[in-house]
Amino acid sequence: MAPVKVTMEVGTDSVAVITIFNLPVNALAIPIIAGLREKWTEATMRNDVKAIVLTGNGGRFSGGFDINVFQKVHATGDTSQMPDVSVDLVVNTMEDGKKPAVAAIEGLALGGGLELALGCHARIAAPRAQLGLPELSLGVMPGFGGTQRLPRLIGLSKAVELMMTSKPIMSEEGKKLGLIDAIVPSSELLKVSRQWALDIAERRKPWMRSLHKTDKIGSLSEAHEILKVAREQVKQIAKNMPQHLACIEVIEEGIIHGGYNGVLKEAKVFKDLVLSDTSKGLVHIFFSQRATSKVPSVTDIGLKPRTVKKVAVIGGGLMGSGIATALALSNTIVILKEINSEFLQKGMKAIEANVSGLVARKKLPQDKADKALSMVKGALDYSDFKDVDMVIEAVIENVPLKQKIFSEIEKVCPPHCILATNTSTIDLNIIGENTTSKDRIIGAHFFSPAHIMPLLEIVRTEKTSAQAILDLMAVGKAIKKVPVVVGNCTGFAVNRTFFPYSQGAHILVNLGVDVFRIDTQIASFGLPMGPFQLQDLTGYGVAVAVGKEFRSAFSDRTFKSPLIDLLIKSGRNGKNNGKGYYIYEKGSKPRPDFTVLPIIEESRRLANIMPEGKPISVTDQEIVEMILFPVVNEACRVLDEGIVVRASDLDVTSVLGMSFPSYRGGIVFWADTVGAGHIYRSLKKWSELYGNFFKPSRFLEERATKGIPLSAPSSTSSVSRSRM
Ligand SMILES: C[C@H](O)CC(=O)SCCNC(=O)CCNC(=O)[C@H](O)C(C)(C)COP(=O)(O)OP(=O)(O)OC[C@H]1O[C@@H](n2cnc3c(N)ncnc32)[C@H](O)[C@@H]1OP(=O)(O)O
């Protein structure tokens, strides 16, 4: 294991270089903080030290406070495990210490890492170093004085923006803003920083303590105005989360009562936030997302991912063009194949539109957009397939068509080529039935729009080789997705777990609950929109096709709502034609369309599931639970069948694929906070009242009865029961 330590070397120039060693990101673990305090004190006391340079080992300054400590605090509820860094180390020892200090920043300085740098008297950075305070994304806020020093260095407005969005900036922008004093090549970083530190010691450069600065803060009334606007924005971007408003309050404290008082308040509120449910959920998601890159018998058997330079995408529709865009943006050569020139042109145009959309939203510079477009070549036959490393089939969900394509590509592609399908529901064994290359067949399930949505569900069968899985994981990471490896079943992990979401909503409507009330409750729980608005967005065709698949695979627990057919018959097609449950008009938010109510009445009459023909009465909380507990129930079956490697993989897929609120930690984590017992008892009651759709699964029943969390690993080996 790489050493975790802080070293100090004093040069002949009388500069002490203090270096953090804690690979891979030099996180500020408890021993590192103790080491920093010790070395700093030693440097301060030594007569042969005139100045200090703080840096990180291995090309990265520091990724911030050790997030593992938050996890320990969450498990124990004991915040005393967190040392007093803010006042004791950053204010007293570093900033107000007797020797000037310069931070030499390479790679990244995030969170507590950047805050240490802010406590130094100058900051020198290498080009393209990432600087940021992302603490709010972990449910906490900067806790080593960042809420006070950043506004004093770069101005309140920009500092608030950086903290509220948790987004990093590059050192070049940091220089313009006043956060960085100079940018120098990596090879010069230490040399320049040492000299800078000496220059401060010898008063050739200013000895600047950022907590004492006032020139960038502006007047009190300006500050109030900026913070008022921020509070308004936060209501939109951070629903149900406490940390954003708490952070603004702490910033305000410093503006009104001075930086030091701000630091004191920050330390106190920080400890409250660490214990919040929001922080527990977000920290869980942070580690769960990283855990997805560890797949037993794939990533731990010494295999290396092979280079994938050229990929063919078959089908230029919505999914195919999105996938091609994602690949091209990461400099992969893409062959887009269609069956005729009209479809091919449409596909190429869609890629152009995807790329120019990113340019218009300032997410991509024009030169990178041009480069991406130059990576894509259209094709009407297989002649360009002879040297591709991977094919991703993205045609319509039609079994004979997919089977035909797989037989053909097996013949025309080189033997190492991975044969992937973007199917969202069809069993991979059926797709590859007529091939002899079953070890190369794999699912690459993207989510629409594929060039934007972050999740890549990688589906393996029992025959898929570890090498093919590893290669696709590497491709996924290269195109900036989070790849999650799952097993083969109808709907795979994501769509399967969430099919009861819209089913539950339809049952509720047919039981007499108002459609708009359902959407409002689900949106206030934290999903971006309710199930009916989502159905309007994805189109009713998708709902019909997907519903059919699930009804045939899970006939014991599916419900055929008459509503969608009635909507289609009445000429509604959701957002597509501007008419669904909501009215869609350019430039305005969707408005409930009350003319849909008679259609819903008709659906209720046909479904005939209301007890004694009367609408049921439910609380707002019951609405949320009657929709989400069946999702938890299906997640239990997915866990029981070993479709995912670990329960937290479902947390990640629910957040990234289904927009389940990350601050609730994902579907299984949330279920455990609610309690398996309550979920089981509720489902049991509803199944007796409203039928099998709600019937608790064996796994849920067992966990609830024995009091075991749903996320706890199974005692029986999941691999033996796995369908992977
Ligand atoms: C008091 C203070 O104000 C509070 C704080 O500082 S809170 C912490 C603030 N810092 C952050 O939020 C940064 C979190 N880290 C990241 O965003 C990213 O890891 C990164 C941009 C630093 C690096 O990304 P990348 O190169 O893709 O590597 P990534 O896979 O994410 O991380 C590598 C390993 O470092 C770990 N790691 C990263 N940052 C960490 C941190 N701050 N603490 C502990 N571990 C950390 C990851 O868990 C991962 O471990 P693993 O290999 O065992 O899974």
The ligand as an SDF file (V2000), in Angstrom:
LIG
                    3D

 54 56  0  0  0  0  0  0  0  0999 V2000
  -14.0980   20.1220    5.4490 C   0  0  0  0  0  0  0  0  0  0  0  0
  -14.0740   20.0390    3.9750 C   0  0  0  0  0  0  0  0  0  0  0  0
  -14.5780   21.2270    3.4790 O   0  0  0  0  0  0  0  0  0  0  0  0
  -14.8910   18.8840    3.5460 C   0  0  0  0  0  0  0  0  0  0  0  0
  -14.3720   18.2490    2.3100 C   0  0  0  0  0  0  0  0  0  0  0  0
  -13.3100   18.4900    1.8380 O   0  0  0  0  0  0  0  0  0  0  0  0
  -15.3980   17.0910    1.6270 S   0  0  0  0  0  0  0  0  0  0  0  0
  -14.5000   16.4720    0.2460 C   0  0  0  0  0  0  0  0  0  0  0  0
  -14.5270   17.3930   -0.9130 C   0  0  0  0  0  0  0  0  0  0  0  0
  -13.9300   16.7850   -2.0350 N   0  0  0  0  0  0  0  0  0  0  0  0
  -14.6520   16.1840   -2.9830 C   0  0  0  0  0  0  0  0  0  0  0  0
  -15.8570   16.1920   -2.9560 O   0  0  0  0  0  0  0  0  0  0  0  0
  -13.8960   15.4940   -4.0660 C   0  0  0  0  0  0  0  0  0  0  0  0
  -14.3750   14.0660   -4.2060 C   0  0  0  0  0  0  0  0  0  0  0  0
  -13.6250   13.3540   -5.1920 N   0  0  0  0  0  0  0  0  0  0  0  0
  -13.8410   13.4760   -6.4990 C   0  0  0  0  0  0  0  0  0  0  0  0
  -14.6590   14.2510   -6.9490 O   0  0  0  0  0  0  0  0  0  0  0  0
  -13.0430   12.6220   -7.4220 C   0  0  0  0  0  0  0  0  0  0  0  0
  -12.6680   11.4590   -6.7000 O   0  0  0  0  0  0  0  0  0  0  0  0
  -11.7530   13.3120   -7.9470 C   0  0  0  0  0  0  0  0  0  0  0  0
  -12.1640   14.4290   -8.9290 C   0  0  0  0  0  0  0  0  0  0  0  0
  -10.9510   13.8720   -6.8220 C   0  0  0  0  0  0  0  0  0  0  0  0
  -10.8840   12.2610   -8.6700 C   0  0  0  0  0  0  0  0  0  0  0  0
  -11.6450   11.6290   -9.6420 O   0  0  0  0  0  0  0  0  0  0  0  0
  -11.0830   10.3050  -10.3920 P   0  0  0  0  0  0  0  0  0  0  0  0
   -9.7040   10.5560  -10.8360 O   0  0  0  0  0  0  0  0  0  0  0  0
  -12.1150    9.9350  -11.4000 O   0  0  0  0  0  0  0  0  0  0  0  0
  -10.9740    9.1820   -9.2840 O   0  0  0  0  0  0  0  0  0  0  0  0
  -12.1210    8.5150   -8.4160 P   0  0  0  0  0  0  0  0  0  0  0  0
  -12.3540    7.1380   -8.9130 O   0  0  0  0  0  0  0  0  0  0  0  0
  -13.2870    9.4110   -8.2400 O   0  0  0  0  0  0  0  0  0  0  0  0
  -11.3880    8.4470   -7.0050 O   0  0  0  0  0  0  0  0  0  0  0  0
  -10.2500    7.6160   -6.8250 C   0  0  0  0  0  0  0  0  0  0  0  0
  -10.3160    7.0430   -5.4320 C   0  0  0  0  0  0  0  0  0  0  0  0
  -10.1320    8.1150   -4.5120 O   0  0  0  0  0  0  0  0  0  0  0  0
  -11.1870    8.1100   -3.5600 C   0  0  0  0  0  0  0  0  0  0  0  0
  -11.4480    9.5050   -3.1760 N   0  0  0  0  0  0  0  0  0  0  0  0
  -11.5830   10.5620   -3.9840 C   0  0  0  0  0  0  0  0  0  0  0  0
  -11.7610   11.6820   -3.2540 N   0  0  0  0  0  0  0  0  0  0  0  0
  -11.7490   11.3010   -1.9740 C   0  0  0  0  0  0  0  0  0  0  0  0
  -11.8850   11.9910   -0.7380 C   0  0  0  0  0  0  0  0  0  0  0  0
  -12.0410   13.3080   -0.6820 N   0  0  0  0  0  0  0  0  0  0  0  0
  -11.8200   11.2630    0.3890 N   0  0  0  0  0  0  0  0  0  0  0  0
  -11.6340    9.9340    0.3660 C   0  0  0  0  0  0  0  0  0  0  0  0
  -11.4930    9.2370   -0.7690 N   0  0  0  0  0  0  0  0  0  0  0  0
  -11.5530    9.9190   -1.9090 C   0  0  0  0  0  0  0  0  0  0  0  0
  -12.3550    7.4770   -4.2860 C   0  0  0  0  0  0  0  0  0  0  0  0
  -13.3020    6.9550   -3.3680 O   0  0  0  0  0  0  0  0  0  0  0  0
  -11.6630    6.4130   -5.0930 C   0  0  0  0  0  0  0  0  0  0  0  0
  -11.4140    5.3290   -4.2310 O   0  0  0  0  0  0  0  0  0  0  0  0
  -11.4240    3.8170   -4.7930 P   0  0  0  0  0  0  0  0  0  0  0  0
  -10.3710    3.7780   -5.8510 O   0  0  0  0  0  0  0  0  0  0  0  0
  -11.1530    2.9970   -3.5970 O   0  0  0  0  0  0  0  0  0  0  0  0
  -12.8010    3.5970   -5.3630 O   0  0  0  0  0  0  0  0  0  0  0  0
  1  2  1  0
  2  3  1  0
  2  4  1  0
  4  5  1  0
  5  6  2  0
  5  7  1  0
  7  8  1  0
  8  9  1  0
  9 10  1  0
 10 11  1  0
 11 12  2  0
 11 13  1  0
 13 14  1  0
 14 15  1  0
 15 16  1  0
 16 17  2  0
 16 18  1  0
 18 19  1  0
 18 20  1  0
 20 21  1  0
 20 22  1  0
 20 23  1  0
 23 24  1  0
 24 25  1  0
 25 26  2  0
 25 27  1  0
 25 28  1  0
 28 29  1  0
 29 30  2  0
 29 31  1  0
 29 32  1  0
 32 33  1  0
 33 34  1  0
 34 35  1  0
 34 49  1  0
 35 36  1  0
 36 37  1  0
 36 47  1  0
 37 38  1  0
 37 46  1  0
 38 39  2  0
 39 40  1  0
 40 41  1  0
 40 46  2  0
 41 42  1  0
 41 43  2  0
 43 44  1  0
 44 45  2  0
 45 46  1  0
 47 48  1  0
 47 49  1  0
 49 50  1  0
 50 51  1  0
 51 52  2  0
 51 53  1  0
 51 54  1  0
M  END
$$$$
